[in-house]
């Protein structure tokens, strides 16, 4: 299955989106009493603990977790989750941050690194205020949250990169710029199909802006005739608009060719089009695609 070029490992300095939302989820799926985490500003920088759910004190806020130091630093250094039954007596880790951990009353702690192509981009923790072994099942749940965070960060970075490319192209128009805009719009549609939450909304807003960029005066009048396509119908029309066959569109979107045909026919009916070319033209007039 072919998809947009989004690596599940973003750059080291990529900001992890909506960290608080993921920490709430981490707390729910692990049964932890407290979850917290932070990100690194770049290579050589510590992960600064900035976001917390369930804390009773401010002891951990602003703690700078150096690579290799403490539980979280070790997890970032080795690139895998690490847990301890009782932090204060744990062996195999340094105890640089004992004072802050003790003030918060934590004992059992799980640290999961947030990974990128360049290394660890940050770390998230789940903790209990009592000594307890952390099961493999709980660890798997925590890792699943971290992997989603990594993907969302990579998606956000990719959207920002493509937006920067597009902004540059629009500031210095060149032959083929219109087609490049349409290609970027289609690529963003592929990314949107796997994104969620605020990232998906960001892409939706950006695609809407791109769709209006090449609209002429006549097309603006045509756009007043409201046509509403479902997200999947719009995805299909977007791929058709850049020259994809039904089979190619299906491969890019991760669906079967027959499914593409079904969405395309539904979109054609709504757009009052008799064929693919008319459907693309009508979608552009309606301001749905650039």
N, C-alpha and C positions, 0 to 999 in steps of 0.2 A: 504494500500500500504506500503510495507516494503522498507526501504532505508538504506543507510549507517548511522551509528550512529553519526550524526552531530547535536548537539543542536543549536538552534537559539540564544542561550545565551552563548557567549564565556566566558572565564575566565576574571577576572577583568583587568589583566595586558596585555591582548591580544592587540596587536597593530592593530588599524583600518587601513586596507589597502587602499591605494590611496585616502586619505582623500580629497585632492584637487579636484579629479574628481567628488566626491560626492557633494562637495560644489558648483561646477559649475552646476551640475544637480539641486541642491536645488535652486540656483538662478534662473534657467530657469523655473522650475515648479511653483515657488511661485511668480515670478515677483518681487523679492526683489532687492533692490539697492546694498545690501552688504550681503554676507554670510561669516561666519567664524566659527571656532571651535577648539577643542583641546581634548586631551585624558589624562587620569590619569595613573601614573606610577604604582600605586598599592593602596591597602586599606590605607586610611588615607592621601593619597596624593591629592593635588588639580588638577583640569584639567587646563593644561597650554595652553592658546590660541596660536596656532602656525601656522595656515593655514588660508588664507584670500582670498576672491574674491571681488573686487570692493571697497577696502578701499582707502581713500584719505590721511590718515596719518598712522603713526606707533604707535599711542596711545594705541591700544589694544594688540599689539604684546607682548607676554610674560606675559600677565596678568594671575595671578593664581587664578582660581575660586574655592573657598573653598566650600565644601558640605554645602548646606543650606544658602549660602550667595549670594546675588544678584539674578537676574532672573535665570541664568543658574544653580547656586548652588541650588536654590529651585527646579528647574525642576529635577536635579539629585537626590535630597533628596526624592522627592515624586514619582519619576519614571514615570512622564508623562509630556507632553508638557505644557508650560505656556507662555502666551503672554500678552503684555501690549500695550495700545494705545499710551501712552507717558511715556517713561521710567523715565524721571526726576520727574514726579509728581505721579508716580504709588505707590499705597499703597499695603501692603501685602508682600513686599520684602524689604530686606535691601539695602542700597544705597552705599555699599562699593566701587563700581566701577564707580560712577557717573562721576568722572573727565575724565576718559578714554573715556566713552561713549559720553560725551559732546564734547570732542575734535574731535571725529569722526563725530559729528553732527547727531547722531541717535536719533530717537523718538520711532516709533513703532518697537517692537522687539518680535520675537518668538524664544523660546529656546526649543530644543527637546533633551532629554537625550539619550545617546547610552547605552543600557542596557546589562548586562551580568548576569550569574548565581550568581556572588558574589556581584552584585550591579551595580551602574552606572560606565561605563568605560570611559565616556567622555560626551561632549555636543556639539551640533551644533546650530548655530543661523542664522536667516534670519531677516534682518532689513530694515527699510525705514528711510529716512531723513525728514520725516514729520509725524505728528500724524495721525493715521488711525487705525480703527478697523480691526483686522485680522479675516477673515471668517473661518468657520469650513472646508470649501472646501480646503482652502490653508493649514490649519493645517493638514488635512488628507494627502495631497500631501507631506508635509514635513515629516510626520511620516512614510510614505511609503519609503522615501529615507533612513531614519534612520534604518528601519527594514532590508533593504537590506544591509546596512553597518554592522549591527549586524551579519547577516548570513555570509557575506563574511569573517568577522573576525573569526567567529566560524569555518568556513571551513579552513581558513589558520592555525588556531591553531590545528585543527584535522590532517591536512597534516603534520605539523611539529611534532606532537606527534607520528604519525605512522612512519615517517622517522627516528625519534630518536630510536624507537623500533627496526626498521629494521637494523639500523646501529649497534646497540648493538648486535643483533643476528648474524650479519655477522662477527663481531669482535670475537665472541666466538661461532663458529659453533656447533650445537647440532643436534641430530637425529630429522628429520622432519623440518629442517631449510628451505629446498627447498620448501616444501609445504607451510610453513609460508610465504615465500616470495611471492608465487603465491596468497595466500589469501590476503595479503596486496595489491598486484597489483589489484586484483578484487575489493577490498574495495575502493581503490582510484578511480577506474573507476566509481563507484557509486557516489562518491563525485563529480567527475568531471562533471557528467551529470547535476548537479544543480548549478555548479559554473559558473563564467563569468569573462571576462577581464583577468587581470594579474594573478588572482588565477587559472583560468582554464589553462593558459599557463604554470604556475608553475607545475601543476599536470601532464599536458601532457609531459613536459620535464622529470619529475621524473619517470613517467610510462615507458617512452622510455628507461631510464637508467636501470630500473628494468628488462625490457624485455631482455636486453643484458647481464644481470648478470650471468645467467645459461647457456648461449650459449656455446656449445663446438666448437672445431676447425672445424669439419665437418659442423656444423650448420652455422658457419660464412661464409663458402663458399656457402652454400645454400641460405643465406640471400642476396647474391649478385643478385639473381633473384628477382627483385623488385616486391612485391605484395602490392597493396594499397587497404586498406579497409576503408569504411566510418566510422566515429566515432561510429555510432550505430551498424554497423556490428562488429566492434572491441569490443564494449561493450558486445555484445551477446557472441562472442567467448570467451571473458575473463570470463564470468560467467559459460559457459559450461566447461571451462578448470578446474574449481574448483569443478565440479561435479553437477552443477545445472541442473535440468530438464528444459524443455521449460517453463513449468508453473512457476517454481521457479524463473527462470531468468526474466520472465515477471513481476512477483510480485516485484522483487528487482529493476527492471528498470522502473517500472510504466507503462508498456505497456501490451497489450494482448498477449496471448499465440500464436495466429495466426501471430501476428506481429513478434514475436521472430522467429517463423519458417521461415518467409519470409526473415528476415535478415540472419538467419543461412544458408539457402539455397543459398542466394546470395554470402555469404562469402565462402561457400564450392566450388561454381563454380570458384571463383577467385583463390582459393587455390589448385584447382585440386583434391579435396577430395571427396570420395564417401560416407563417413559417418562422424559422430561427432568425433570419435577418430582420424581419419585421418586429419580432419580439425584442431583439436587442435595441432596435431603433426606438420602439415605443418605450422601453425601459429608460433609455437615455432622455427622451422627451419628458418623461414623468419625473426625472431627477433621481431615479433609483440607482443608476450607475453612471460613471463618467464617460 
